[in-house]
Amino acid sequence: MDFQLTVLGSSGAVPAWGRFPSAQVLRVGHKVYLIDCGEGAQMRMQQLGVRPSRIKQVFISHLHGDHILGLMGLLQSMSLMGREQPLTIFSPPGLRQMIEAFQQALSGKLRFDLQFVALPLNAHEQIFEDGHLSVWSFPLKHHHMTVGYLFREKVRARKMRPECISRYQIPFTDIPAIKAGSDWVSPQGQRLPNTLLTKAPPPLRSYAYCCDTAWEPKIVPYIAEVDLLYHDATFSETHAAQAAETQHSTARQAADIARRARAGALVLGHFSARYPDINPLVEEAREVFPNVWAGLDGTSFSLDFRSKTLSVTGPGRELVWSGG
Amino acid sequence: MDFQLTVLGSSGAVPAWGRFPSAQVLRVGHKVYLIDCGEGAQMRMQQLGVRPSRIKQVFISHLHGDHILGLMGLLQSMSLMGREQPLTIFSPPGLRQMIEAFQQALSGKLRFDLQFVALPLNAHEQIFEDGHLSVWSFPLKHHHMTVGYLFREKVRARKMRPECISRYQIPFTDIPAIKAGSDWVSPQGQRLPNTLLTKAPPPLRSYAYCCDTAWEPKIVPYIAEVDLLYHDATFSETHAAQAAETQHSTARQAADIARRARAGALVLGHFSARYPDINPLVEEAREVFPNVWAGLDGTSFSLDFRSKTLSVTGPGRELVWSGG
């Protein structure tokens, strides 16, 4: 099953150098979760082959324009393309009023229902789960009420060893209990331990989105051991004062958080328009944490099902890197 | 002096095939006028080297999302880039309320003043003039209150023939009156006719924007003899029923309006997402009117100062065509 992050927009507040404002999709199996929705997100989806009809949940970090101004256009296009299934939008409080006011002014009703979930601020809580994922939100450190998100695969059932079924003639009706962890007792009274009959499921994969935040070690427990971390890297260390003033982070600070959280890999984003070239930010971060990538528009990061090996592909789907 | 239209977005309501929603800029000399502002307009400006700081007036055709959803992002970026000069936005009534509600919700004040001008509907009126242009609005035929715009160079003064100044020893203080059309009487009482002393100014150039309209011959008098006409061509004739139902036009209908108006050249736009290839629409229109172009994103149309020769350049600024 896929577990793939695709960056739709990697710019800070002002788009520049071909970088669009913040938006990304996480694909888990056939499900697509949209995370932030800056201006142009729907155009990037088209470029990159992301189908909006697959999206059922949207996770918004905060109500700054560069994270939400693509929502109205996306909702309108979904409606014009005939969507009827509801869409749920998670965000800090206030988004419902904005979207509804705009919809009224545009005098165009959507064909589908919007469900808004106003998130608890200053709390670390599970806010959503479905068959694939559980999602947690937690507070970041930014001027505006801003949350981070942790997406974690759900605990999967152990897998039956198929050869055991025929060898011990286990009835199919007993298999769910075995997958759930029970031992099995044969009609002859022989107890077979669960570890003999099943294999452990592949390790769970996780992704954390921490965009628009100052350096804040308090978030480390919320993202501990995360496989893939996207972190605000608006500035380089040469502009550390601006980072502090605007409550954003430097690339080096992002790497420090990744190191403290023992993350598997770090993706930098939300780049300031002052940097035409992001490589110096990546280099700066790699001095602190080894596995760092620039999350430029169109870049995808996939975690392998069994090994959690990371594969990085560029906008043309060319493989850039693959490693443990 | 330049007179150049650059298309930033050529798609209908749903962006597709690399086409962004409606937006374009008209450059006249060093001035830049923004016409509609669909989502992604600011990103297209960056791609195409259009500086937002040059824009002082915005002309919005109507309050549908695909014509205005780029405004909030553009205004925010202008403010973040330090703009202090005011911006005037012309549109049908209601835009001020939408923008102000959104600005309040985003809790970010702009550094510059916005001036809104709510246009008269169902009227053909001059709504603006500056040193270069006069701009007229007029009603189109669309579900929502929608206006077209005519941009016309202002009547320029006649030009002095420099050789006459020395030959007749004309004092410089007399020159403004001569340029304004007066004859000149020498100290000896000799009357020199204005046509001897001056040359006619180059012909005036004009551009009309008629986006989102059904076929409506009533608009022909408002755009008669226009040099360059941009007209709704959402559909091909094979989808004429959809065009009628949605109050849009087919490419052939656009050409019919251009022919009736005796326009110099026709630019097609607002293309439906159902057409990956626009060439059949251009071919269909050329059966009715010869000088037809697809106004795809990044295409520019320049009218020469003296001859009104049209030059068409593609997104990479490569010359596609030049002719009378």
Interface residues (C-beta under 8 A of the other chain):
Chain A: A13 V14 P15 A16 W17 G18 F20 P21 E39 G40 Q42 M43 Q46 Q47 L63 H64 G65 D66 L69 G70 M72 G73 Q76 S77 L80 M81 G94 Q97 M98 A101 F102 A105 L106 S107 G108 H144
Chain B: A13 V14 P15 A16 W17 G18 F20 P21 E39 G40 Q42 M43 Q46 Q47 L63 H64 G65 D66 L69 G70 M72 G73 Q76 S77 L80 M81 G94 Q97 M98 A101 F102 A105 L106 S107 G108 H144
